[in-house]
Structure formats: C-alpha cells, structure tokens
C-alpha cells in the first residue's frame, strides 16, 4: 500500500462530508423549482441511495478486476466526484430551466439524475476501493470496512450540521459546492503527485470555468431586481422587486418575499406596510370584529402583511416565526418595526408552552407551498381552544381547494375543528377557480356576528358584508374526510396533490417571469 492509512482515512472523511453536502445542497437547489413536498424529498433520497448503491457495486467490481491499479482508480473516482460536486449548481440550473414546464415529479427525478447522480455515484465507487487498499495490509476485512463506513458517516454528520446551520445560510450554494469540490481535488492532486500521475492534474481546468461562471452575478433584468437572497436549512429566501398587476389597483412595482420561489408576501415597493395583493385585506376585514387593543397571536410572519394589518386595527400583536432570516428580512425590506414582538420558535412548541390567552389567533404558515402538518391536528386544536378567549376568533389560512381529492385535506381540517368543538365558518377569497383562491377557516367558541365589519383599505372596495364570501357548510360532504391526529399522521399525504397543483401554478406565474428577467437564480 503506497498511501499511509491515516491519509486514506482523511480522504474517506472528506468524501463522506462531500456526499452529505451534495445531498443537502441538491435538495435545496431543487426546492425553488419543484418545491419540498413529500414526493420531492422521496425523489432526492431515492436518487441519492440509487447513486450510492450503483457506485458501491461498481467500485467493488473494479477493485477486484484492477487490483494492481486500485490506488489510481480510487483517486480518479474521488476526483471525478469532486468535479461533479463543483458542477452541481451549474448543471442544476441548466436542466431545471428546461424541464420546469413539464410534470413536477418526472422533472425532479430527471433533474436529480443529471446534476446529483454523477457526483454521488463516483463518491460511491471510491469507498469499496479504499476498503480494498486498506485490506491489502489488514488481517480482517470486517474491521477495516467498519472503520471506513464509520469515518465516512462521521464526515457526513459534521457536513450536515456545518452546511445546514452555517455554510449555506452564510455563503449560499454555488461557492460552497465549488470550494468543497476544489478542496477535495487538491487532496487528490497530492495523491496523483504521490502516484506520479501528473496528467490527472488537468482536472483542475474545469474549476477555472466554474469560478468565472459563479463570479458573474446578475441582479437586474428589465423592471425586475433581486434585492436579497439567502440559503438555509428552511429553504431559499429571496426579495425581488418586480411589476405587479391586480384587478383593483392596476400596474405597480411590488416587493415580494419568495421562499423557494413561492411568493409569501407582496408589498408595494414604495409603501411597504400595505400588501399589493387584492385579496389579502379579507383578513383585517374579518379581524375587525375584534375590539381595538385586543391581544393577537400571529403564527407565521412572512413579509409582515398581516402584522401591518393588525397594527392598523390597533391590535397588540405577538408573532411566532420559525426562521430567524424571515424576521430580519421583514424588518429590513418590508417595513416591520424592529420593536415588534417577534419570537423565533416552532408554532407547535409555542402553543404547547404558552400560558397567555388571546382574543385573536391567526395561522398563516406555509414553508413555500407546504403547510405545517404538526399544527393541523386535533391535539393542537384543543390546545388552541384553551388559549383562545371566550369571544375570540381563530383564523387559519389554507389552500383554496375544497372539492374532490384536492380538497380532502381542507375538508379534514374542517372535520377536525368541529371535532374539537369549535364553531366554524369558511371564508373564500373571490375567485371561482379553486387553484387561484384562498380558504380561511374561522373558528370560535361561540357563534360570532360577522356582519359588524368596518375595514377600509386605500384603492380597494369596502366589503359591506363579508358573509357573502362564506361557504355553506351543509354543502360540504365530510364522508371521506378524516379527523387529523398526531397518532395517525395522514395529513402529509393528503396535501400532496393540492400542493403540487399549487406549485405548478406558481411555476407559471412566478418562477417563469423570474427566469425571463435574466436574474441569476443560483447564488
């Protein structure tokens, strides 16, 4: 064996780190195009396991067939994996831009095969080769194999925490991919010089291209401007100024908060405390039945749309937001006051631990197009019932589907609210197309008088009677719906179909215009 054992173990450690970094960054790259539904995560995990499985098999075959060249082959496969890792951001944008208009599931799988499979497969090939090299001097192969996989897994653990909590939020995806790949190649270069295989050093040339490509950052395209972006464990955040046109307020420049390319909030660029989506004022219109000065709890901050609206209603609002970056973005780019009472916490954890009660509670929580299943269960609803005051109102924002298979999750939420003992109304924003509207569940201890609404927002018609936007509950068939519980987590499965349809519409109306604006989507 030409290499010292400690040197091989170091290569194995970094290879393990690179595998997990590639998987994590691959999932985050695909999210802005195809979302983070259960199907997408299954695709990422499936392609990852398939890539490594094929790599392990090929590596085992090659390590026996070419034992006399095993060290060179191991270094070469590791080098090719590192090169593939550095190319992930470039090839992901190239392929997903072409496939974005097709089927979401097949598009995601094909995209992953193009930009994630090569790197992981080559990394997989190197592992049995390193085991074979170590076994040339080893007495027992079992101990050697165990050590290699343990060290590789340790590298993956360190990489997951480092990339998830620091590297991606701070530096994005492109540069970490490039530098991790380059670091691994530099180690491989030492190995090549050790083996006197100098021609293999030519693999550094592609990194010159990658460096020049990643150095070009386009933030302007026509009337569209990328103001801010960040990558993190909860997804990609962007703030983009772009033209917006709505039915009542016509053409204007809006500022949108995107999470994985799904718009969460759109404010007027020149009047940040007002939302530019016409339908959003349905929330303060209903909330107006709660007296000024009441205590309000808002779950989910986004760009601060509902917080601004509650401020205009004179509410004392406490906000719970999962992602610290969203809080800072809302303050810096959407006019939210730095003094606002915003707590960084998981909604379910906050509900379970708070001792305070509220007159108004609002759930406006979507991680891009994915609603939080853990807070839409009977157990959570019963907790909310305890912290909602006697004459209080609870609003839940959800997809607009109520009919057919796409509406089963909404019907199940309704059935669970009724099971928890709430009085329920369902308000829908004005649009006959279910994919283009929102459903807002209105829950309370006792029947509330919704006729006494008196909210006016500039440029929008006053809603004289909000009740005309209520659905007739007797017309909603709950026979196939389910009571959502922690013990039987079926909600994750139910919302897949509506979330995929929502994502498809988002691709058409939000992602394509960004692509056409020539803004560089990879940081």
C-alpha positions as CSV (number, residue, x, y, z in Angstrom):
1,X,0.0,0.0,0.0
2,X,1.6,3.3,-1.2
3,X,-0.6,5.7,0.9
4,X,-0.4,5.8,4.7
5,X,-3.6,4.6,6.4
6,X,-4.1,7.9,8.1
7,X,-4.1,9.7,4.7
8,X,-6.7,7.3,3.3
9,X,-8.9,7.8,6.4
10,X,-8.7,11.6,5.8
11,X,-9.8,11.1,2.2
12,X,-12.7,8.9,3.4
13,X,-13.7,11.5,6.0
14,X,-13.9,14.3,3.4
15,X,-15.7,12.0,0.9
16,X,-18.4,11.4,3.5
17,X,-18.7,15.1,4.1
18,X,-19.0,15.7,0.4
19,X,-21.7,13.1,0.0
20,X,-24.0,14.7,2.6
21,X,-23.2,18.2,1.3
22,X,-24.1,17.2,-2.2
23,X,-27.4,15.6,-1.0
24,X,-28.3,18.6,1.2
25,X,-27.5,21.2,-1.5
26,X,-29.2,19.2,-4.2
27,X,-32.4,19.2,-2.1
28,X,-32.1,22.9,-1.6
29,X,-31.4,23.6,-5.3
30,X,-34.4,21.6,-6.4
31,X,-36.8,23.2,-3.9
32,X,-37.1,26.6,-5.6
33,X,-38.2,24.9,-8.9
34,X,-40.2,21.9,-7.7
35,X,-40.9,22.6,-4.0
36,X,-40.3,20.5,-0.9
37,X,-43.3,18.2,-0.9
38,X,-43.1,14.6,0.3
39,X,-42.7,13.4,-3.3
40,X,-39.7,15.7,-3.9
41,X,-37.9,14.6,-0.8
42,X,-38.6,11.0,-1.7
43,X,-37.1,11.7,-5.1
44,X,-33.9,13.2,-3.5
45,X,-33.5,10.4,-1.1
46,X,-34.2,7.8,-3.8
47,X,-31.7,9.2,-6.3
48,X,-29.1,9.5,-3.5
49,X,-29.5,5.9,-2.5
50,X,-29.6,4.7,-6.1
51,X,-26.4,6.6,-6.9
52,X,-24.5,5.3,-3.9
53,X,-25.8,1.8,-4.4
54,X,-24.6,1.7,-8.0
55,X,-21.3,3.3,-7.1
56,X,-20.7,0.8,-4.3
57,X,-21.4,-2.1,-6.7
58,X,-19.2,-0.7,-9.5
59,X,-16.4,0.1,-7.0
60,X,-16.5,-3.4,-5.7
61,X,-16.3,-4.9,-9.2
62,X,-13.4,-2.6,-10.3
63,X,-11.5,-3.1,-7.1
64,X,-11.2,-6.8,-7.8
65,X,-10.7,-6.5,-11.6
66,X,-8.0,-3.8,-11.4
67,X,-6.3,-4.5,-8.1
68,X,-2.9,-3.6,-9.4
69,X,-4.2,-0.1,-10.2
70,X,-6.5,0.3,-7.3
71,X,-5.0,3.4,-5.8
72,X,-5.1,5.3,-9.1
73,X,-8.7,4.3,-9.7
74,X,-9.7,5.3,-6.2
75,X,-8.2,8.7,-6.5
76,X,-9.6,9.2,-10.0
77,X,-13.2,8.3,-8.9
78,X,-12.9,10.7,-6.0
79,X,-11.6,13.4,-8.2
80,X,-14.5,12.9,-10.7
81,X,-16.9,13.0,-7.8
82,X,-15.3,16.3,-6.6
83,X,-15.6,17.7,-10.1
84,X,-19.3,16.7,-10.2
85,X,-19.9,18.3,-6.9
86,X,-18.5,21.6,-8.1
87,X,-20.7,21.4,-11.2
88,X,-23.9,20.8,-9.3
89,X,-25.2,24.4,-9.2
90,X,-24.4,25.0,-12.9
91,X,-26.0,21.8,-14.2
92,X,-29.0,22.0,-11.9
93,X,-30.0,25.4,-13.3
94,X,-29.3,24.3,-16.8
95,X,-31.6,21.2,-16.6
96,X,-34.3,22.5,-14.4
97,X,-34.8,25.6,-16.5
98,X,-35.5,23.3,-19.5
99,X,-37.8,20.9,-17.6
100,X,-39.7,23.3,-15.4
101,X,-42.9,23.4,-17.6
102,X,-43.3,19.6,-17.5
103,X,-44.6,17.2,-14.9
104,X,-43.2,18.1,-11.5
105,X,-42.3,14.5,-10.3
106,X,-40.7,13.3,-13.5
107,X,-38.9,16.7,-13.9
108,X,-37.5,16.5,-10.4
109,X,-36.2,12.9,-10.9
110,X,-34.6,13.6,-14.3
111,X,-33.0,16.8,-13.0
112,X,-31.6,14.9,-10.0
113,X,-30.2,12.2,-12.3
114,X,-28.4,14.9,-14.3
115,X,-26.9,17.1,-11.6
116,X,-26.8,14.9,-8.4
117,X,-26.3,11.4,-9.6
118,X,-22.8,11.7,-11.2
119,X,-21.1,13.1,-8.1
120,X,-22.7,10.7,-5.7
121,X,-22.0,7.7,-7.9
122,X,-18.3,8.5,-8.2
123,X,-18.1,9.0,-4.5
124,X,-19.7,5.7,-4.0
125,X,-17.2,4.0,-6.4
126,X,-14.3,5.2,-4.3
127,X,-15.5,3.7,-1.0
128,X,-15.0,0.0,-1.7
129,X,-11.7,0.8,-3.4
130,X,-10.4,2.5,-0.3
131,X,-11.5,-0.5,1.7
132,X,-9.7,-2.8,-0.7
133,X,-6.5,-0.7,-0.4
134,X,-6.6,-0.9,3.4
135,X,-7.3,-4.6,3.3
136,X,-4.1,-5.3,1.4
137,X,-2.3,-4.9,4.8
138,X,-5.2,-5.8,7.0
139,X,-5.8,-9.1,8.7
140,X,-9.5,-8.7,9.0
141,X,-11.7,-7.0,6.4
142,X,-14.7,-6.6,8.7
143,X,-12.9,-4.1,11.0
144,X,-11.5,-2.2,8.0
145,X,-14.9,-1.9,6.4
146,X,-16.5,-0.8,9.6
147,X,-13.8,1.9,10.2
148,X,-14.2,3.2,6.6
149,X,-18.0,3.5,6.8
150,X,-17.8,4.9,10.4
151,X,-15.4,7.6,9.3
152,X,-17.3,8.4,6.2
153,X,-20.5,8.7,8.2
154,X,-18.8,11.0,10.7
155,X,-17.8,13.2,7.9
156,X,-21.4,13.3,6.7
157,X,-22.6,14.2,10.2
158,X,-20.2,17.1,10.5
159,X,-21.0,18.2,7.0
160,X,-24.8,18.2,7.6
161,X,-24.5,20.4,10.7
162,X,-21.9,22.7,9.2
163,X,-23.7,23.2,5.8
164,X,-27.2,23.3,7.2
165,X,-26.6,25.8,10.0
166,X,-23.7,27.9,8.8
167,X,-22.2,27.4,5.4
168,X,-25.4,27.7,3.2
169,X,-27.1,30.5,5.2
170,X,-23.8,32.5,5.1
171,X,-22.4,31.7,1.7
172,X,-25.2,30.2,-0.4
173,X,-24.8,27.1,-2.5
174,X,-22.5,27.8,-5.5
175,X,-19.4,28.8,-3.7
176,X,-19.5,26.1,-1.1
177,X,-20.0,23.5,-3.8
178,X,-17.1,24.9,-5.7
179,X,-14.7,25.2,-2.8
180,X,-15.6,21.8,-1.2
181,X,-15.0,20.2,-4.6
182,X,-11.8,22.1,-5.1
183,X,-10.5,21.2,-1.6
184,X,-11.2,17.5,-2.3
185,X,-9.4,17.8,-5.7
186,X,-6.4,19.4,-4.1
187,X,-6.1,16.4,-1.8
188,X,-6.4,14.2,-4.8
189,X,-3.7,16.1,-6.6
190,X,-1.3,15.3,-3.7
191,X,-2.3,11.7,-4.3
192,X,-1.7,12.0,-8.0
193,X,1.8,13.5,-7.5
194,X,2.4,10.7,-4.9
195,X,1.5,8.2,-7.6
196,X,3.4,10.2,-10.3
197,X,0.2,10.5,-12.4
198,X,0.8,14.1,-13.4
199,X,-1.6,14.2,-16.3
200,X,-4.5,13.8,-14.0
201,X,-3.8,17.3,-12.7
202,X,-5.7,18.6,-15.8
203,X,-8.9,18.0,-13.9
204,X,-8.3,21.4,-12.3
205,X,-9.1,23.2,-15.6
206,X,-12.9,22.9,-15.3
207,X,-12.7,24.8,-12.0
208,X,-11.5,27.8,-13.9
209,X,-14.7,27.8,-15.8
210,X,-16.8,27.3,-12.7
211,X,-15.1,30.2,-10.9
212,X,-15.8,32.5,-13.8
213,X,-19.4,31.3,-14.0
214,X,-20.1,31.7,-10.3
215,X,-18.4,35.1,-10.2
216,X,-21.0,36.6,-12.6
217,X,-23.9,37.7,-10.5
218,X,-26.9,39.3,-12.4
219,X,-29.4,41.0,-10.1
220,X,-31.2,43.2,-12.6
221,X,-33.4,42.2,-15.5
222,X,-35.7,44.7,-17.0
223,X,-38.0,46.1,-14.3
224,X,-37.1,43.2,-12.0
225,X,-34.4,43.4,-9.4
226,X,-33.1,40.9,-6.9
227,X,-32.7,42.8,-3.6
228,X,-31.7,40.0,-1.3
229,X,-31.2,36.2,-1.2
230,X,-30.2,33.7,1.4
231,X,-29.9,29.9,1.6
232,X,-30.6,28.0,4.8
233,X,-32.0,24.8,6.4
234,X,-35.5,26.1,5.9
235,X,-35.1,26.9,2.3
236,X,-34.1,29.7,-0.1
237,X,-35.3,33.2,0.6
238,X,-35.4,36.0,-2.0
239,X,-36.7,39.5,-2.0
240,X,-37.5,40.7,-5.5
241,X,-38.9,44.0,-6.8
242,X,-40.9,43.4,-9.9
243,X,-44.0,44.6,-11.8
244,X,-47.3,43.5,-10.3
245,X,-50.8,44.0,-11.7
246,X,-54.0,43.4,-9.8
247,X,-57.7,43.8,-10.6
248,X,-58.4,46.8,-8.4
249,X,-55.0,48.6,-8.2
250,X,-53.7,48.0,-11.7
251,X,-50.0,48.1,-12.6
252,X,-47.4,48.9,-9.9
253,X,-44.0,47.8,-8.6
254,X,-44.3,45.2,-5.9
255,X,-41.8,43.8,-3.5
256,X,-42.2,40.1,-3.0
257,X,-40.8,37.7,-0.4
258,X,-40.1,34.4,-2.1
259,X,-39.4,31.2,-0.1
260,X,-38.2,28.6,-2.6
261,X,-39.6,30.8,-5.4
262,X,-43.1,30.8,-3.9
263,X,-44.4,34.3,-3.1
264,X,-45.2,34.6,0.6
265,X,-46.0,38.3,0.7
266,X,-46.0,41.1,-1.9
267,X,-45.9,44.7,-0.6
268,X,-45.9,48.0,-2.6
269,X,-42.3,48.8,-3.1
270,X,-42.9,52.5,-2.2
271,X,-45.4,51.7,0.6
272,X,-44.2,48.7,2.4
273,X,-46.8,48.5,5.1
274,X,-49.5,47.8,2.5
275,X,-49.9,44.5,0.7
276,X,-50.4,44.7,-3.1
277,X,-52.5,41.5,-3.4
278,X,-56.1,42.5,-3.6
279,X,-57.5,39.5,-1.6
280,X,-55.2,40.0,1.5
281,X,-57.5,42.6,3.0
282,X,-60.0,39.9,3.8
283,X,-58.0,39.1,6.9
284,X,-58.3,42.5,8.5
285,X,-61.9,42.8,7.3
286,X,-62.9,39.7,9.4
287,X,-60.5,40.5,12.3
288,X,-62.1,43.9,12.6
289,X,-64.9,42.3,14.6
290,X,-62.4,42.0,17.5
291,X,-62.1,45.3,19.5
292,X,-59.1,47.6,19.2
293,X,-56.4,47.0,21.8
294,X,-57.1,43.2,21.9
295,X,-54.3,40.7,22.3
296,X,-53.5,39.0,19.0
297,X,-51.2,36.0,18.2
298,X,-49.9,35.6,14.6
299,X,-48.2,32.4,13.6
300,X,-46.1,33.0,10.6
301,X,-44.6,36.4,9.8
302,X,-43.7,36.3,6.1
303,X,-43.2,39.8,4.8
304,X,-45.3,41.2,7.7
305,X,-48.6,41.7,5.7
306,X,-50.9,40.6,8.4
307,X,-48.8,42.2,11.2
308,X,-49.1,45.5,9.4
309,X,-52.9,45.0,9.0
310,X,-53.3,44.1,12.7
311,X,-51.3,47.2,13.6
312,X,-53.8,49.3,11.7
313,X,-56.6,47.6,13.6
314,X,-54.9,48.6,16.8
315,X,-54.1,45.1,18.0
316,X,-51.3,44.2,20.4
317,X,-49.7,41.5,18.2
318,X,-47.3,38.8,19.3
319,X,-45.7,37.0,16.3
320,X,-44.2,33.5,16.2
321,X,-41.8,32.8,13.3
322,X,-39.7,29.7,12.8
323,X,-36.9,31.2,10.6
324,X,-34.8,34.0,12.0
325,X,-33.9,35.1,8.5
326,X,-37.6,35.8,7.8
327,X,-37.7,38.1,10.8
328,X,-34.6,40.0,9.7
329,X,-35.9,40.2,6.1
330,X,-39.3,41.5,7.2
331,X,-37.6,44.2,9.3
332,X,-35.0,45.2,6.7
333,X,-37.0,45.0,3.5
334,X,-40.8,45.1,4.4
335,X,-41.1,47.9,6.9
336,X,-41.7,45.7,10.0
337,X,-40.7,47.6,13.2
338,X,-37.5,46.3,14.9
339,X,-39.5,46.7,18.2
340,X,-42.2,44.3,17.0
341,X,-42.8,41.4,19.4
342,X,-41.5,38.5,17.2
343,X,-40.4,35.2,18.8
344,X,-38.3,32.7,17.0
345,X,-40.0,29.3,17.8
346,X,-41.8,26.4,16.3
347,X,-45.6,27.0,16.3
348,X,-46.5,23.7,18.0
349,X,-43.8,24.2,20.7
350,X,-45.1,27.7,21.4
351,X,-48.7,26.6,21.6
352,X,-47.8,23.7,24.0
353,X,-45.8,26.0,26.3
354,X,-47.5,29.4,26.4
355,X,-49.7,30.3,29.3
356,X,-51.1,33.5,27.7
357,X,-54.5,33.8,26.2
358,X,-55.6,35.8,23.1
359,X,-58.6,37.5,21.5
360,X,-57.4,36.9,18.0
361,X,-55.2,34.0,16.7
362,X,-54.1,33.7,13.1
363,X,-52.3,30.7,11.5
364,X,-50.6,31.9,8.2
365,X,-47.9,29.3,8.0
366,X,-46.6,27.9,4.7
367,X,-43.0,26.7,4.1
368,X,-43.2,27.7,0.4
369,X,-46.3,25.7,-0.6
370,X,-46.1,23.2,2.2
371,X,-48.4,23.7,5.3
372,X,-47.1,22.5,8.7
373,X,-48.8,19.2,9.4
374,X,-47.8,19.1,13.0
375,X,-50.0,22.1,13.9
376,X,-53.1,20.9,12.0
377,X,-54.1,18.1,14.3
378,X,-56.8,17.6,16.9
379,X,-54.3,17.8,19.7
380,X,-53.1,21.2,18.6
381,X,-56.6,22.4,18.0
382,X,-57.6,21.5,21.6
383,X,-54.5,23.4,22.8
384,X,-55.5,26.5,20.8
385,X,-59.0,26.2,22.3
386,X,-57.5,26.8,25.7
387,X,-55.5,29.9,24.8
388,X,-58.4,31.4,22.7
389,X,-60.5,33.7,24.9
390,X,-64.3,33.2,25.1
391,X,-65.2,35.8,22.5
392,X,-62.1,35.3,20.5
393,X,-61.5,34.4,16.8
394,X,-59.1,32.0,15.2
395,X,-58.2,32.3,11.5
396,X,-56.4,29.6,9.5
397,X,-55.1,30.4,6.0
398,X,-55.1,27.4,3.6
399,X,-55.2,26.3,0.0
400,X,-58.4,27.2,-1.9
401,X,-59.4,23.6,-2.8
402,X,-62.5,22.2,-1.0
403,X,-63.8,19.8,-3.6
404,X,-62.7,16.4,-4.9
405,X,-59.4,14.7,-3.9
406,X,-57.5,18.0,-3.8
407,X,-60.0,19.3,-1.2
408,X,-59.8,16.3,1.1
409,X,-57.2,18.0,3.3
410,X,-59.3,21.1,3.7
411,X,-62.4,19.0,4.5
412,X,-60.4,17.1,7.1
413,X,-59.3,20.3,8.8
414,X,-63.0,21.3,8.9
415,X,-63.9,17.9,10.4
416,X,-61.1,18.2,13.0
417,X,-62.2,21.7,14.0
418,X,-65.7,20.5,14.5
419,X,-64.5,17.5,16.5
420,X,-62.5,19.9,18.7
421,X,-65.8,21.7,19.5
422,X,-65.3,24.9,17.5
423,X,-68.0,26.9,15.8
424,X,-66.7,27.1,12.2
425,X,-67.2,29.3,9.1
426,X,-65.2,29.0,5.9
427,X,-64.4,32.2,4.0
428,X,-63.0,32.1,0.5
429,X,-61.3,34.9,-1.4
430,X,-63.1,35.9,-4.6
431,X,-62.2,33.5,-7.5
432,X,-64.2,30.7,-8.9
433,X,-61.0,28.8,-9.8
434,X,-60.1,26.9,-6.6
435,X,-56.4,27.0,-7.6
436,X,-56.4,30.8,-7.6
437,X,-58.1,31.4,-4.3
438,X,-57.5,31.0,-0.5
439,X,-59.7,29.3,2.1
440,X,-59.7,30.9,5.5
441,X,-61.2,28.8,8.4
442,X,-62.9,31.0,11.0
443,X,-63.1,29.2,14.4
444,X,-64.5,30.4,17.7
445,X,-66.0,29.1,21.0
446,X,-69.4,30.6,20.1
447,X,-71.1,32.0,17.0
448,X,-69.7,35.4,16.2
449,X,-71.5,38.3,14.5
450,X,-69.6,38.7,11.2
451,X,-72.0,41.4,10.0
452,X,-70.2,44.1,12.0
453,X,-67.1,44.5,9.9
454,X,-65.9,48.0,9.1
455,X,-62.5,47.9,7.4
456,X,-61.4,50.2,4.6
457,X,-58.1,50.0,2.7
458,X,-57.0,52.5,0.1
459,X,-57.6,51.5,-3.5
460,X,-59.9,48.6,-2.6
461,X,-63.7,48.5,-2.4
462,X,-65.1,48.2,1.1
463,X,-66.6,44.8,1.8
464,X,-70.1,45.7,3.1
465,X,-71.0,42.1,4.1
466,X,-68.1,39.6,4.5
467,X,-70.7,36.8,4.9
468,X,-71.3,36.6,1.2
469,X,-67.9,35.1,0.9
470,X,-68.7,32.3,3.3
471,X,-69.3,28.7,2.1
472,X,-72.4,26.9,3.1
473,X,-71.1,24.1,5.4
474,X,-74.1,21.9,4.7
475,X,-72.9,21.7,1.1
476,X,-69.5,20.2,2.1
477,X,-69.5,16.4,2.2
478,X,-67.3,15.2,5.0
479,X,-67.9,11.5,4.5
480,X,-64.4,10.8,3.1
481,X,-62.6,13.3,5.3
482,X,-60.6,12.3,8.4
483,X,-60.0,13.6,11.9
484,X,-56.4,14.7,11.9
485,X,-54.4,13.4,14.9
486,X,-50.8,13.1,16.0
487,X,-51.1,9.3,16.2
488,X,-52.2,8.9,12.6
489,X,-50.3,11.5,10.6
490,X,-52.2,11.3,7.3
491,X,-52.2,15.0,6.6
492,X,-48.7,14.8,4.9
493,X,-50.2,12.5,2.3
494,X,-53.5,14.5,1.8
495,X,-51.9,17.8,0.9
496,X,-49.5,16.4,-1.7
497,X,-52.0,16.7,-4.5
498,X,-53.1,20.3,-3.8
499,X,-49.5,21.4,-3.1
500,X,-48.3,20.0,-6.4
501,X,-51.0,21.8,-8.2
502,X,-50.3,25.0,-6.3
503,X,-46.6,24.6,-7.2
504,X,-47.5,24.1,-10.9
505,X,-49.4,27.3,-10.9
506,X,-46.6,29.1,-9.1
507,X,-44.1,27.9,-11.8
508,X,-46.3,29.5,-14.5
509,X,-47.0,32.8,-12.7
510,X,-44.0,33.4,-10.5
511,X,-40.9,31.3,-11.5
512,X,-41.1,31.8,-15.3
513,X,-41.1,35.6,-15.1
514,X,-38.0,35.5,-12.9
515,X,-36.3,33.2,-15.4
516,X,-37.3,35.5,-18.3
517,X,-35.9,38.5,-16.4
518,X,-32.4,37.1,-16.7
519,X,-31.8,37.3,-13.0
520,X,-29.2,34.7,-11.9
521,X,-31.1,32.1,-9.8
522,X,-28.0,30.5,-8.3
523,X,-26.1,32.3,-5.6
